[in-house]
Amino acid sequence: MPEDAVNSAEWVTTSVPYLAPRAPGQRDAWSAETAATGRRGSQRIVQAGEVAAPGEIAELLGVGPGDRVVVRRRVMYLDGRPCELTDTYYPLCIARGTRLAGTAKIPGGAVTLLAELGYVGVRAREDVTARLPSDEEATALESEPSQPVLQLLRLTLDAGDRPVQADRMVMPAQLQRLRYDLRIG
């Protein structure tokens, strides 16, 4: 358990492990991070394939609203309870016909597969907002519609400043603490 967790329901996380490819044979970042703290992390892929890009995702990926992109929609679990809804979107030219477009688990995670395909993120931008969940989000997270959620939008860019992936994560605000450890200078 993270040493500065307030209670057993809270989860303290940092984004960095989720942005770098894993070494051969390593577990995905979520499973590894939770196991390192004595917790159990798992995920269920609820949808994968081509979809019309929602407006904010289209803007992040630099495509037109409604243009086709590939999505992987997942429910993340911490110790058997849903703790996050994660939708990861990829430009069609990167993900069409790859394992990113399927529902099977990807050894080492999607970022590792992206690197194998020649797409390595070197910069990420995250925007975090608080809001009330939709009814569908509240149901999937097993929370009340009156309990706020945090929404984290992340854009990962390659060395040429081209979008590699965009993530939309929704998590119960009362269970989360996001940590940003920045090196200055």
C-alpha positions in Angstrom: 0.0 0.0 0.0 1.4 3.5 -0.8 2.9 4.9 2.4 1.0 8.1 2.1 -2.4 6.6 1.3 -5.1 8.0 3.6 -7.1 4.8 3.7 -7.2 1.4 1.8 -9.6 2.7 -0.8 -7.3 5.6 -2.0 -4.9 5.1 -4.8 -1.8 7.3 -5.4 -0.4 7.1 -8.9 2.0 8.8 -11.2 1.7 8.8 -15.0 5.3 8.2 -16.0 5.3 4.3 -15.9 2.3 4.3 -18.3 4.2 6.3 -21.0 7.3 4.2 -21.5 7.5 0.8 -23.2 8.1 -2.2 -20.9 11.1 -4.5 -21.2 10.5 -7.9 -22.7 8.7 -10.2 -20.3 7.6 -7.3 -18.0 4.0 -7.0 -16.9 1.9 -4.1 -18.1 2.4 -0.9 -16.0 -1.0 -1.2 -14.1 -0.4 -4.8 -12.9 3.2 -4.0 -12.0 2.4 -0.8 -10.1 -0.4 -2.3 -8.1 1.6 -5.5 -7.3 4.6 -3.4 -6.1 2.3 -1.9 -3.5 0.8 -5.2 -2.4 -2.5 -4.6 -4.2 -4.1 -6.4 -7.1 -4.8 -4.5 -10.4 -6.7 -6.0 -13.3 -8.6 -4.7 -16.3 -11.4 -5.8 -18.6 -11.5 -4.7 -22.2 -15.1 -3.9 -22.9 -14.7 -2.7 -26.6 -11.9 -2.4 -29.2 -12.0 -1.4 -32.8 -12.8 1.5 -35.1 -15.2 4.3 -34.0 -16.0 7.8 -34.9 -13.7 10.2 -33.0 -15.5 12.2 -30.3 -14.9 15.9 -30.6 -12.3 16.4 -27.9 -10.4 13.3 -29.0 -10.5 14.3 -32.7 -9.0 17.7 -31.6 -6.2 15.9 -29.6 -5.4 13.5 -32.4 -5.6 16.2 -35.1 -8.3 14.5 -37.1 -11.8 15.7 -38.1 -14.7 15.2 -35.7 -16.3 11.9 -36.6 -13.2 10.7 -38.5 -12.4 7.0 -37.8 -10.0 6.1 -35.1 -9.2 3.0 -33.1 -10.3 2.8 -29.5 -9.7 0.4 -26.6 -12.2 0.8 -23.8 -11.3 -0.7 -20.5 -12.5 -0.9 -16.9 -9.6 -0.9 -14.5 -10.0 -2.7 -11.2 -8.1 -2.3 -7.9 -8.5 -5.2 -5.5 -11.5 -6.4 -7.5 -13.4 -3.1 -7.5 -13.8 -0.8 -10.5 -11.6 2.3 -10.0 -11.2 3.8 -13.5 -12.7 3.9 -16.9 -10.0 4.2 -19.6 -10.6 4.9 -23.3 -7.5 5.0 -25.4 -7.7 6.3 -28.9 -5.2 5.8 -31.7 -4.9 7.3 -35.2 -6.2 4.9 -37.8 -2.9 4.9 -39.7 -1.2 3.6 -36.6 -3.6 1.1 -35.1 -5.8 -0.4 -38.0 -5.1 -4.1 -38.3 -2.9 -4.3 -35.2 -3.6 -5.9 -31.8 -4.6 -2.4 -30.6 -7.8 -2.9 -32.6 -8.6 -6.2 -30.8 -9.9 -7.1 -27.4 -7.0 -9.5 -26.4 -4.7 -8.4 -23.7 -1.4 -7.1 -25.1 1.8 -8.5 -23.4 3.6 -5.5 -21.8 0.7 -3.2 -22.6 -0.2 -1.0 -25.6 2.7 1.4 -25.2 5.1 -1.5 -25.6 3.3 -2.6 -28.8 3.3 0.9 -30.1 7.1 1.0 -29.6 7.4 -2.3 -31.5 5.4 -0.8 -34.3 7.8 2.2 -34.4 5.7 4.7 -32.5 7.5 6.0 -29.3 6.0 8.7 -27.2 8.5 11.4 -26.1 6.2 14.0 -24.7 2.8 13.9 -23.0 0.3 16.5 -22.0 -2.4 15.9 -19.4 -5.4 17.9 -18.6 -7.3 17.1 -15.4 -10.9 18.3 -14.7 -13.5 17.4 -12.1 -17.1 16.9 -13.0 -20.1 14.7 -12.2 -20.3 11.3 -13.9 -22.8 10.4 -16.5 -25.2 7.7 -15.4 -23.3 5.1 -17.4 -20.0 6.1 -15.8 -21.5 6.0 -12.3 -22.9 2.5 -12.9 -19.6 1.2 -14.3 -17.7 2.7 -11.4 -20.3 1.4 -8.9 -20.6 4.9 -7.4 -23.4 7.4 -7.0 -24.1 10.0 -9.8 -23.7 12.7 -7.2 -20.1 11.8 -6.4 -17.6 13.8 -8.5 -15.1 12.1 -10.9 -11.8 13.3 -12.2 -11.3 13.2 -15.9 -7.8 13.0 -17.2 -7.2 13.6 -20.9 -3.7 12.7 -22.0 -2.1 13.2 -25.4 1.1 11.4 -26.2 3.3 12.8 -29.0 6.3 11.3 -30.8 9.6 13.0 -31.5 8.1 14.7 -34.6 5.3 16.1 -32.4 2.8 13.8 -34.0 -0.1 12.3 -31.9 0.5 8.6 -31.0 -2.4 8.1 -28.7 -5.0 10.0 -26.7 -6.5 8.7 -23.4 -9.6 9.7 -21.5 -9.6 8.3 -18.0 -12.5 8.8 -15.6 -12.1 7.9 -11.9 -14.0 8.6 -8.7 -12.4 11.7 -7.2 -12.6 10.6 -3.6 -10.5 7.5 -4.3 -7.7 9.1 -6.3 -4.7 11.2 -5.8 -2.6 12.0 -8.9 1.1 12.7 -8.3 3.3 14.9 -10.5 7.0 14.8 -9.6 8.6 17.4 -11.9 12.4 18.0 -12.3 13.2 21.7 -12.7 16.3 22.7 -14.5 
